[in-house]
């Protein structure tokens, strides 16, 4: 099972393209694997014949586990027939079937060198304990990372005593000692809920179906709980008039080429992405992310966009959105959304960004507040455009198309006035869309 990302620890085999006995050559696709973020086809790196498939389609295997064996042509199936272990015995050491049992006195001193066993899994860590470089630029040793994870310590808050401020195992021991002297920590929200048995007991008289969490839903649940527990959210909301934008969009789409590589069709979301990107340039203090002991501010506007997929969502990022035309944003967003639904995005296409857009207008939602995706400091939630009554300058009542936009802010990075300024800049661009095309 290949490593498909720094934090990926396991993958689910969706389908096998080859069967036992099939000949293969380098580059042939062997199987398709699905992680919590991507679905990719894994090619062969050598020639031979499939002698055994250790992990069936639909099963999950940890990174490094042997999922199949490729042997030289003419020998693979013979080796399999001589009693090599099945998938169920994958984790146990295997002895040659033809080797006689050694006397107990000789067991500790084999007469022949021990042959490497190709049927056993590659030795890999059970889990990933995080990067060697912290957000503040300090380094941390592998042992210290493991000890900190096991103790539940936030490594970003530690002060290193090693060379150049490197965090060592001694620093972890010191932090653990200090933690013991403090008041007992309260149970986190992840642990304070009802147990599985307690929840099921509440519905013992009600028919239900159990749906196990897949990798994507598990990651989403963990990150959103972390976001609401650790990010101090506040929200600012404005109603935005859409009359000019709707008219401009209709005119542009009517004149746009319908076929060929230069064809496009603008959506309201394309204008929202562009307006937020330009607004971040006009309010650069809000174009930032939280990095533990400091704030990172950016010169370009990288806007992530929430895309709903089966079982969860992705947030592909439009890089340098302030520099791109509306038609370029539209084409790029359509391509990213299509590949997100196929789980074919590369990690660099959905990681990073300084803010995000979540649009539920197509579902008829009038207004909502989105949860910030750390380390972002903001996320913009937009609802559907609706005809609403407003008061005109002469005191009369007129109906106009309005959209409600809510900006969620991380108060550690964006203060109330700064958030209002950013949302005000966004409102001005949406209500005067010609400023996005000049």
Secondary structure as UniProt FT lines:
FT   TURN            6..7
FT   STRAND          10..16
FT   TURN            20..21
FT   STRAND          23..24
FT   TURN            26..27
FT   STRAND          29..34
FT   STRAND          39..43
FT   STRAND          48..53
FT   TURN            57..58
FT   STRAND          60..62
FT   TURN            63..64
FT   STRAND          68..71
FT   TURN            73..75
FT   HELIX           76..81
FT   TURN            82..83
FT   HELIX           87..89
FT   TURN            90..91
FT   TURN            97..98
FT   HELIX           104..106
FT   TURN            107..108
FT   TURN            118..119
FT   TURN            135..136
FT   STRAND          139..140
FT   HELIX           142..151
FT   HELIX           155..157
FT   HELIX           163..165
FT   HELIX           169..181
FT   HELIX           189..192
FT   HELIX           196..202
FT   TURN            203..205
FT   HELIX           215..230
FT   STRAND          233..241
FT   HELIX           243..255
FT   TURN            261..262
FT   HELIX           268..282
FT   HELIX           284..286
FT   STRAND          288..290
FT   STRAND          295..297
FT   STRAND          303..309
FT   TURN            310..311
FT   STRAND          312..318
FT   TURN            319..320
FT   HELIX           321..323
FT   HELIX           326..341
FT   TURN            342..343
FT   HELIX           347..350
FT   STRAND          355..359
FT   HELIX           361..363
FT   TURN            374..375
FT   STRAND          378..382
FT   STRAND          386..391
FT   TURN            393..394
FT   STRAND          397..410
FT   TURN            411..413
FT   HELIX           416..431
FT   HELIX           433..436
//
